[in-house]
Amino acid sequence: AVAIADIAAALGMSPANVFKNFNSKNALVDAIVFEQIGVFERDIRPLDKNHPPLSRLRHLARTLMEQHHQDLNDNPYIFEMILMTAKQDMKCGDYYKSVIANLLADIIRDGVDEGIYAPADIPSLAETVLHALTSVIHPVLLAREDIGNLATRCDQLVDLIDAGLRNPLAK
């Protein structure tokens, strides 16, 4: 509900200065979220290829879950920004999903290369895995959940995903 004029006042500048750089509140939110995604990309520490795909998948899912849970506790405004990106057509939301899907695709591709996972359309499969993990990594769905319950659910979901990657349903 904040206006550009409020943001400008908090920064000690005129609304014109804010509009000079960001033509709308959505553009400002997009820029803030892209900056946070950059921090995420620098800070995420996926396990390397020396670890089995299941361990890598579990580590990534747990890291995302824990980070999103912590972010919501540290900054309640993140929840509002996430809802805004979901309601508006904002590039940052799609980009964030692609970052996570690419991390998942790397794990799946390595699992296929090692003969652990069945060959498949990896980008499509990575998107499906991302959608499956949504219940334990999407901030809207984990906002009021106990971290211990989330961790158990996350591990169970990763085990289910791993089994599906190893033994896909016949088409």
Secondary structure, 3 states (H helix, E strand, C coil): CCCHHHHHHHHCCCHHHHHHHCCCHHHHHHHHHHHHHHHHHHHCCCCCCCCCHHHHHHHHHHHHHHHHHHHHHHCCHHHHHHHHHHHCCCHHHHHHHHHHHHHHHHHHHHHHHCCCCCCCCHHHHHHHHHHHHHHHHCHHHHCCCCHHHHHHHHHHHHHHHHHHHHCCCCC
